[in-house]
Amino acid sequence: MNETFLARFLFMSVCCHTSKQTTRQLPTVKISEQEKGGALILANDCTTCHKPTEKLIGPAFIQVALKYDSNEVNITRLVNKIKMVGKVSGAMCQ
């Protein structure tokens, strides 16, 4: 499921980002999942509203990744929110 890769990428995209304010242990991921997630982000115009580490129209990918614990419940929740974007007027990813 492509949306699952996208949601996982959002959680995992912060693995290479370090911050003194980050106290949560960030999950590790296989490079292939990061590559798939990155390709989905580019293919679905996510970068129109989101940047990796800075707020644009929507929150930065790092902000989304740090907001949710990395587990199947949150991944499913985020996948469902992402699917709703564009289907409902004014819908937001987060």
C-alpha positions as semicolon CSV with decimal commas, in nm:
position;residue;x (nm);y (nm);z (nm)
1;M;0,000;0,000;0,000
2;N;0,163;0,325;-0,116
3;E;0,004;0,536;0,157
4;T;0,162;0,314;0,422
5;F;0,506;0,379;0,276
6;L;0,432;0,752;0,279
7;A;0,322;0,747;0,641
8;R;0,624;0,540;0,741
9;F;0,848;0,783;0,557
10;L;0,706;1,072;0,756
11;F;0,795;0,892;1,076
12;M;1,131;0,779;0,951
13;S;1,239;1,089;0,763
14;V;1,379;1,236;1,081
15;C;1,635;0,960;1,134
16;C;1,912;1,171;0,986
17;H;1,799;1,488;1,165
18;T;1,933;1,558;1,511
19;S;1,808;1,815;1,756
20;K;1,892;1,898;2,115
21;Q;1,517;1,930;2,179
22;T;1,445;1,578;2,054
23;T;1,399;1,347;2,350
24;R;1,200;1,071;2,181
25;Q;1,397;0,777;2,046
26;L;1,352;0,789;1,671
27;P;1,292;0,459;1,490
28;T;1,531;0,313;1,237
29;V;1,419;0,209;0,892
30;K;1,554;0,038;0,584
31;I;1,676;0,277;0,317
32;S;1,435;0,124;0,066
33;E;1,135;0,244;0,273
34;Q;1,283;0,594;0,292
35;E;1,336;0,597;-0,083
36;K;0,981;0,478;-0,150
37;G;0,840;0,737;0,089
38;G;1,047;1,014;-0,066
39;A;0,928;0,918;-0,413
40;L;0,564;0,923;-0,296
41;I;0,610;1,265;-0,137
42;L;0,746;1,404;-0,463
43;A;0,487;1,229;-0,678
44;N;0,193;1,350;-0,469
45;D;0,286;1,718;-0,435
46;C;0,334;1,696;-0,056
47;T;0,616;1,949;-0,090
48;T;0,363;2,211;-0,196
49;C;0,268;2,245;0,171
50;H;0,545;2,064;0,362
51;K;0,924;2,088;0,396
52;P;1,153;1,840;0,574
53;T;1,252;2,060;0,870
54;E;1,065;2,391;0,832
55;K;0,698;2,483;0,856
56;L;0,555;2,596;0,525
57;I;0,176;2,593;0,481
58;G;0,160;2,269;0,675
59;P;0,394;2,142;0,944
60;A;0,743;2,017;0,863
61;F;0,779;1,643;0,814
62;I;0,993;1,636;1,129
63;Q;0,713;1,799;1,329
64;V;0,468;1,534;1,213
65;A;0,714;1,253;1,283
66;L;0,786;1,379;1,634
67;K;0,417;1,435;1,711
68;Y;0,324;1,068;1,680
69;D;0,479;0,758;1,832
70;S;0,582;0,515;1,560
71;N;0,329;0,233;1,585
72;E;0,073;0,070;1,357
73;V;-0,222;0,261;1,509
74;N;-0,062;0,600;1,440
75;I;0,061;0,495;1,096
76;T;-0,292;0,387;1,002
77;R;-0,434;0,712;1,142
78;L;-0,188;0,920;0,942
79;V;-0,249;0,717;0,626
80;N;-0,623;0,785;0,657
81;K;-0,563;1,159;0,703
82;I;-0,335;1,170;0,400
83;K;-0,595;0,988;0,190
84;M;-0,857;1,248;0,283
85;V;-0,651;1,539;0,149
86;G;-0,808;1,656;-0,173
87;K;-1,128;1,457;-0,115
88;V;-1,271;1,696;0,141
89;S;-1,252;2,071;0,095
90;G;-1,023;2,224;0,353
91;A;-0,890;1,888;0,472
92;M;-0,552;1,888;0,637
93;C;-0,293;1,608;0,656
94;Q;-0,224;1,655;1,022
